[in-house]
Amino acid sequence: MTIHIKRVYEAPAKGDGYRVLVDRLWPRGLRKDEAKVDVWLKEVAPSADLRRWFGHAPEKWPEFRRRYFHELETHEAEIKELRRHARSGRLTLLFAAKDEANNNAAALKDYLEKR
């Protein structure tokens, strides 16, 4: 399974494979034609309440992951689709957050790889 994460603001590359935006909100200042997103799966993004609670506070990261993984359990069809793309080629999960280590795409990547 090949899964990568990348900020959606970075230039698309041929090696990205299937590009999936996994944020609930469309990234600020980015036109849809510039993003080169194959699909926007806002359904697998953290809920609005969880996103607001987390606020990208590093000290909340472990608890955010736990709560987010719990939310992901209700999106079985979307998770299966993401795994299918990861197995058949390269899957790149796109995110807008500035923190490249502690964001929902990084957590989703771990979830897809470990479950």
C-alpha positions, 0 to 999 in steps of 0.5 A: 500500500502506497500512501503519501501526504502533501499540502494542497498548496504544493504544486501537483506532481506526476508521481502523486497518483490519485489526489484526494483532498481530505479537509472539510473546508476548501483551502483558502485562496486556492482555485479548484482548477489549480489544486488538481484534486481527483476527488474531495472527500470531505466526509472523511475529514474530522467533524467540525466540532472535532476540528474546532476542539483540536485547533492544531494544538500539538498537546491535543494530538494523541486525543485528536487521533483517538477521536478522529479514528472513532469518527472514521469507523462510520465511513467504511465505504470511503475508507475501502475506496481509499484503500483500493486506490492505495493498493492499485497505485499511489494515493496522495492525501491532500491537506491545507494545515501548516503543521505537516506532522500533526494534521488530519491527513497524517492521522488518516494515513496512519489509520489506513495503514494500520487498520 
